[in-house]
């Protein structure tokens, strides 16, 4: 692809000026700027959509083994016995 020199750019600007007129050029530049701004915000929004919205869940805990289950059951039984003793004393 060939690069544009200063003469090519001046010719393109002259053609644009002839096609649209001097009154329409500011309007054309303004709408081009708005379009570029909208495109920029939309692409930024697309990148934000790719990011996770919620933090990752903590790793799941493994179920307790037989010894841990027995210890938990003993603790629960002791708690229930203390509770039953309190209700008898009242």
Backbone as JSON Lines, residues from 0, in Angstrom:
{"i":0,"aa":"X","n":[0.85,-1.17,0.0],"ca":[0.0,0.0,0.0],"c":[0.89,1.23,0.0]}
{"i":1,"aa":"X","n":[0.64,2.13,-0.87],"ca":[1.49,3.31,-1.01],"c":[1.11,4.35,0.04]}
{"i":2,"aa":"X","n":[2.12,5.07,0.55],"ca":[1.88,6.14,1.51],"c":[1.37,7.38,0.8]}
{"i":3,"aa":"X","n":[0.67,8.22,1.53],"ca":[0.15,9.45,0.96],"c":[1.13,10.58,1.22]}
{"i":4,"aa":"X","n":[1.48,11.28,0.19],"ca":[2.35,12.44,0.32],"c":[1.52,13.69,0.55]}
{"i":5,"aa":"X","n":[2.19,14.81,0.65],"ca":[1.48,16.07,0.9],"c":[0.64,16.48,-0.3]}
{"i":6,"aa":"X","n":[1.1,16.23,-1.5],"ca":[0.31,16.62,-2.67],"c":[-0.96,15.79,-2.77]}
{"i":7,"aa":"X","n":[-0.87,14.51,-2.45],"ca":[-2.07,13.67,-2.5],"c":[-3.09,14.11,-1.44]}
{"i":8,"aa":"X","n":[-2.6,14.44,-0.27],"ca":[-3.5,14.89,0.8],"c":[-4.17,16.2,0.42]}
{"i":9,"aa":"X","n":[-3.41,17.14,-0.18],"ca":[-3.99,18.41,-0.6],"c":[-5.04,18.21,-1.69]}
{"i":10,"aa":"X","n":[-4.8,17.29,-2.62],"ca":[-5.79,17.01,-3.67],"c":[-7.05,16.41,-3.06]}
{"i":11,"aa":"X","n":[-6.89,15.49,-2.11],"ca":[-8.06,14.88,-1.46],"c":[-8.86,15.93,-0.71]}
{"i":12,"aa":"X","n":[-8.17,16.82,0.03],"ca":[-8.86,17.89,0.76],"c":[-9.59,18.84,-0.19]}
{"i":13,"aa":"X","n":[-9.01,19.14,-1.34],"ca":[-9.66,20.01,-2.32],"c":[-10.92,19.35,-2.87]}
{"i":14,"aa":"X","n":[-10.85,18.05,-3.15],"ca":[-12.02,17.33,-3.67],"c":[-13.12,17.3,-2.61]}
{"i":15,"aa":"X","n":[-12.75,17.04,-1.35],"ca":[-13.75,17.02,-0.27],"c":[-14.39,18.39,-0.12]}
{"i":16,"aa":"X","n":[-13.59,19.44,-0.22],"ca":[-14.12,20.8,-0.12],"c":[-15.08,21.11,-1.26]}
{"i":17,"aa":"X","n":[-14.75,20.65,-2.45],"ca":[-15.65,20.87,-3.59],"c":[-16.94,20.05,-3.47]}
{"i":18,"aa":"X","n":[-16.83,18.82,-2.96],"ca":[-18.02,17.97,-2.86],"c":[-18.98,18.45,-1.78]}
{"i":19,"aa":"X","n":[-18.46,18.78,-0.6],"ca":[-19.33,19.08,0.52],"c":[-19.52,20.57,0.76]}
{"i":20,"aa":"X","n":[-18.64,21.39,0.3],"ca":[-18.75,22.82,0.53],"c":[-18.2,23.19,1.89]}
{"i":21,"aa":"X","n":[-17.84,24.45,2.03],"ca":[-17.2,24.9,3.26],"c":[-18.18,24.94,4.44]}
{"i":22,"aa":"X","n":[-19.47,25.07,4.18],"ca":[-20.45,25.14,5.26],"c":[-20.68,23.76,5.89]}
{"i":23,"aa":"X","n":[-20.55,22.71,5.1],"ca":[-20.83,21.36,5.6],"c":[-19.61,20.71,6.27]}
{"i":24,"aa":"X","n":[-18.41,21.21,6.04],"ca":[-17.2,20.57,6.58],"c":[-17.19,20.52,8.11]}
{"i":25,"aa":"X","n":[-17.52,21.6,8.83],"ca":[-17.53,21.48,10.3],"c":[-18.55,20.47,10.79]}
{"i":26,"aa":"X","n":[-19.7,20.43,10.14],"ca":[-20.73,19.45,10.5],"c":[-20.24,18.03,10.23]}
{"i":27,"aa":"X","n":[-19.57,17.83,9.12],"ca":[-19.03,16.53,8.76],"c":[-17.97,16.09,9.77]}
{"i":28,"aa":"X","n":[-17.08,17.0,10.15],"ca":[-16.04,16.67,11.12],"c":[-16.65,16.36,12.49]}
{"i":29,"aa":"X","n":[-17.69,17.09,12.87],"ca":[-18.36,16.87,14.16],"c":[-19.01,15.49,14.18]}
{"i":30,"aa":"X","n":[-19.7,15.13,13.12],"ca":[-20.36,13.82,13.09],"c":[-19.32,12.69,13.04]}
{"i":31,"aa":"X","n":[-18.2,12.93,12.37],"ca":[-17.14,11.94,12.35],"c":[-16.55,11.75,13.75]}
{"i":32,"aa":"X","n":[-16.37,12.84,14.49],"ca":[-15.87,12.76,15.86],"c":[-16.84,12.03,16.77]}
{"i":33,"aa":"X","n":[-18.14,12.3,16.63],"ca":[-19.15,11.6,17.43],"c":[-19.13,10.1,17.14]}
{"i":34,"aa":"X","n":[-19.03,9.78,15.86],"ca":[-19.0,8.36,15.49],"c":[-17.78,7.66,16.07]}
{"i":35,"aa":"X","n":[-16.64,8.34,16.04],"ca":[-15.42,7.75,16.61],"c":[-15.56,7.58,18.12]}
{"i":36,"aa":"X","n":[-16.17,8.55,18.8],"ca":[-16.38,8.47,20.24],"c":[-17.32,7.33,20.6]}
{"i":37,"aa":"X","n":[-18.39,7.17,19.84],"ca":[-19.34,6.08,20.08],"c":[-18.66,4.73,19.86]}
{"i":38,"aa":"X","n":[-17.88,4.63,18.79],"ca":[-17.16,3.39,18.52],"c":[-16.21,3.05,19.66]}
{"i":39,"aa":"X","n":[-15.53,4.06,20.17],"ca":[-14.58,3.84,21.27],"c":[-15.3,3.35,22.53]}
{"i":40,"aa":"X","n":[-16.42,3.96,22.89],"ca":[-17.14,3.53,24.09],"c":[-17.73,2.13,23.92]}
{"i":41,"aa":"X","n":[-18.19,1.82,22.72],"ca":[-18.75,0.49,22.49],"c":[-17.68,-0.59,22.57]}
{"i":42,"aa":"X","n":[-16.51,-0.34,22.01],"ca":[-15.45,-1.34,22.1],"c":[-14.96,-1.48,23.53]}
{"i":43,"aa":"X","n":[-14.94,-0.38,24.28],"ca":[-14.57,-0.45,25.7],"c":[-15.61,-1.27,26.46]}
{"i":44,"aa":"X","n":[-16.87,-1.1,26.11],"ca":[-17.93,-1.88,26.73],"c":[-17.8,-3.36,26.43]}
{"i":45,"aa":"X","n":[-17.38,-3.68,25.23],"ca":[-17.19,-5.08,24.88],"c":[-16.08,-5.71,25.71]}
{"i":46,"aa":"X","n":[-15.0,-4.97,25.93],"ca":[-13.91,-5.48,26.75],"c":[-14.36,-5.66,28.19]}
{"i":47,"aa":"X","n":[-15.2,-4.75,28.69],"ca":[-15.7,-4.87,30.06],"c":[-16.64,-6.04,30.2]}
{"i":48,"aa":"X","n":[-17.37,-6.39,29.13],"ca":[-18.27,-7.54,29.19],"c":[-17.5,-8.85,29.33]}
{"i":49,"aa":"X","n":[-16.27,-8.87,28.81],"ca":[-15.47,-10.08,28.9],"c":[-14.96,-10.32,30.32]}
{"i":50,"aa":"X","n":[-14.82,-9.27,31.11],"ca":[-14.32,-9.41,32.48],"c":[-15.4,-10.04,33.35]}
{"i":51,"aa":"X","n":[-15.04,-10.9,34.29],"ca":[-16.05,-11.51,35.16],"c":[-16.68,-10.46,36.08]}
{"i":52,"aa":"X","n":[-17.97,-10.52,36.22],"ca":[-18.7,-9.56,37.04],"c":[-18.67,-9.93,38.51]}
{"i":53,"aa":"X","n":[-18.64,-11.22,38.83],"ca":[-18.64,-11.67,40.21],"c":[-17.27,-12.23,40.56]}
{"i":54,"aa":"X","n":[-16.88,-12.09,41.79],"ca":[-15.58,-12.67,42.17],"c":[-15.66,-14.19,42.1]}
{"i":55,"aa":"X","n":[-14.55,-14.83,41.85],"ca":[-14.57,-16.29,41.76],"c":[-14.97,-16.91,43.1]}
{"i":56,"aa":"X","n":[-15.66,-18.03,43.03],"ca":[-16.12,-18.72,44.23],"c":[-14.93,-19.34,44.97]}
{"i":57,"aa":"X","n":[-15.01,-19.37,46.29],"ca":[-13.91,-20.0,47.03],"c":[-13.88,-21.49,46.73]}
{"i":58,"aa":"X","n":[-12.73,-22.1,46.86],"ca":[-12.66,-23.54,46.56],"c":[-13.55,-24.34,47.51]}
{"i":59,"aa":"X","n":[-14.16,-25.35,46.97],"ca":[-15.07,-26.18,47.77],"c":[-14.28,-26.97,48.8]}
{"i":60,"aa":"X","n":[-14.88,-27.12,50.0],"ca":[-14.23,-27.89,51.03],"c":[-14.56,-29.36,50.84]}
{"i":61,"aa":"X","n":[-13.6,-30.18,51.17],"ca":[-13.81,-31.62,51.08],"c":[-14.71,-32.07,52.22]}
{"i":62,"aa":"X","n":[-15.55,-33.06,52.0],"ca":[-16.39,-33.55,53.09],"c":[-15.51,-34.19,54.16]}
{"i":63,"aa":"X","n":[-15.94,-34.09,55.42],"ca":[-15.11,-34.65,56.48],"c":[-15.0,-36.17,56.36]}
{"i":64,"aa":"X","n":[-13.85,-36.66,56.77],"ca":[-13.62,-38.1,56.75],"c":[-14.33,-38.75,57.93]}
{"i":65,"aa":"X","n":[-14.23,-40.07,58.08],"ca":[-14.93,-40.78,59.16],"c":[-14.49,-40.31,60.55]}
{"i":66,"aa":"X","n":[-13.21,-40.02,60.75],"ca":[-12.76,-39.56,62.07],"c":[-13.31,-38.19,62.39]}
{"i":67,"aa":"X","n":[-13.31,-37.29,61.4],"ca":[-13.85,-35.95,61.63],"c":[-15.35,-36.02,61.89]}
{"i":68,"aa":"X","n":[-16.06,-36.9,61.16],"ca":[-17.49,-37.04,61.39],"c":[-17.77,-37.55,62.8]}
{"i":69,"aa":"X","n":[-16.96,-38.52,63.26],"ca":[-17.15,-39.06,64.61],"c":[-16.89,-37.97,65.65]}
{"i":70,"aa":"X","n":[-15.86,-37.15,65.43],"ca":[-15.57,-36.07,66.38],"c":[-16.71,-35.06,66.41]}
{"i":71,"aa":"X","n":[-17.25,-34.73,65.23],"ca":[-18.37,-33.79,65.19],"c":[-19.6,-34.37,65.89]}
{"i":72,"aa":"X","n":[-19.84,-35.66,65.71],"ca":[-20.99,-36.29,66.38],"c":[-20.8,-36.32,67.89]}
{"i":73,"aa":"X","n":[-19.57,-36.56,68.37],"ca":[-19.32,-36.54,69.82],"c":[-19.55,-35.14,70.38]}
{"i":74,"aa":"X","n":[-19.1,-34.12,69.65],"ca":[-19.31,-32.75,70.1],"c":[-20.8,-32.41,70.16]}
{"i":75,"aa":"X","n":[-21.53,-32.83,69.15],"ca":[-22.98,-32.57,69.12],"c":[-23.68,-33.31,70.26]}
{"i":76,"aa":"X","n":[-23.26,-34.56,70.51],"ca":[-23.87,-35.33,71.6],"c":[-23.58,-34.67,72.95]}
{"i":77,"aa":"X","n":[-22.34,-34.18,73.15],"ca":[-22.0,-33.51,74.4],"c":[-22.82,-32.24,74.55]}
{"i":78,"aa":"X","n":[-23.01,-31.5,73.48],"ca":[-23.83,-30.27,73.55],"c":[-25.27,-30.6,73.91]}
{"i":79,"aa":"X","n":[-25.81,-31.64,73.31],"ca":[-27.19,-32.02,73.6],"c":[-27.34,-32.5,75.05]}
{"i":80,"aa":"X","n":[-26.33,-33.22,75.57],"ca":[-26.39,-33.67,76.97],"c":[-26.36,-32.48,77.91]}
{"i":81,"aa":"X","n":[-25.51,-31.48,77.63],"ca":[-25.46,-30.29,78.48],"c":[-26.79,-29.55,78.44]}
{"i":82,"aa":"X","n":[-27.38,-29.48,77.27],"ca":[-28.67,-28.79,77.12],"c":[-29.77,-29.53,77.88]}
{"i":83,"aa":"X","n":[-29.75,-30.86,77.8],"ca":[-30.73,-31.66,78.52],"c":[-30.53,-31.52,80.02]}
{"i":84,"aa":"X","n":[-29.29,-31.45,80.47],"ca":[-29.01,-31.28,81.9],"c":[-29.53,-29.94,82.39]}
{"i":85,"aa":"X","n":[-29.36,-28.9,81.59],"ca":[-29.86,-27.57,81.98],"c":[-31.38,-27.54,82.08]}
{"i":86,"aa":"X","n":[-32.05,-28.24,81.18],"ca":[-33.51,-28.23,81.24],"c":[-34.02,-29.04,82.43]}
{"i":87,"aa":"X","n":[-33.27,-30.08,82.86],"ca":[-33.66,-30.84,84.03],"c":[-33.48,-30.03,85.31]}
{"i":88,"aa":"X","n":[-32.4,-29.21,85.33],"ca":[-32.11,-28.4,86.52],"c":[-33.08,-27.24,86.68]}
{"i":89,"aa":"X","n":[-33.69,-26.82,85.65],"ca":[-34.6,-25.66,85.74],"c":[-35.93,-26.02,86.21]}
